[in-house]
Amino acid sequence: MKTLTELLSAEAPLQPGCTLPKRTGDHVMVGRNHGPVFRIVHVHADLAWIRPLTHGQDGLVPLDRLRAVEPMPPS
């Protein structure tokens, strides 16, 4: 399993193919449909500040590496 740092690194060949607009509050994944779900905390230019929904560290990632996902149901 890859770490968050490995997933967000510039060298990772992630082509999510998601062209939907992404805004603050949206739920996203990095890359394809696997891995943790993040919430976008803030968007500036082509970068998103993301925070994991479960646990882990916040991160900055280019918007074109994110795939929009449906919101998780409340627990």
N, C-alpha and C positions, 0 to 999 in steps of 0.2 A: 504494500500500500504506500502511495506517495504522500509526502508531507505537504502541508499548505505552501511552504516555501518552494518546493519543487513544482507544484502546480502553477504557482504565480510567476515563476521565473520566465524571463524573456526567451530562453532557449526552448521552453516546452512547446512542442508542436500542436497547440490547441486550435482547432478550427471548429468552433461551435456551430456555425451555420445559422445562427439566430439573428435575424435582422429586425426583430421587434424593438421598439423604443424601450429603454430602461430608465426608470425614474426612482427617486427617493421613495423607500418603502416597498419596492418590488422585491419578490423572492427570486433568487437566481442560483445557478450552479456554475462552476468553472468548467468549461469544456463540454463534453457530451453528457448524457443523462445518467451519471453515476457520481457518487461522492456526496459531500455535505451540502446542505442548502444554506444560503446566506441571505441576509436582508441588506439592501442597499441603504446605507446611512446618509450618504451625500454623493452628488454627482457634480463634477467640475470639469468642463471641457470634455476630454475623452477618457477621463479616469473616474472610477467609482470607489468609494470607501465602503467596504463590505464588512459585515459582522456575522459570524456563524449563529444559527438559530439555537443550537444546542450548547456547545462549548468550544473554546479555542480562541485564537487571536484574531483581531481585526486585521484588515489588509487593504492595500490599494492595488487595483487591477484595471487594465484597459477595458473599456466597455465592450469592445469587440471580442473579448475572450469569455464573456458571460452569456449564458443561455437562460432566458426567462422561464420560470416554472410556475405552476399554479400554487396559490397560497396553501399552506398546510392548515388542516382543520384545527380549531382550538382543542387543547387537551384538558 
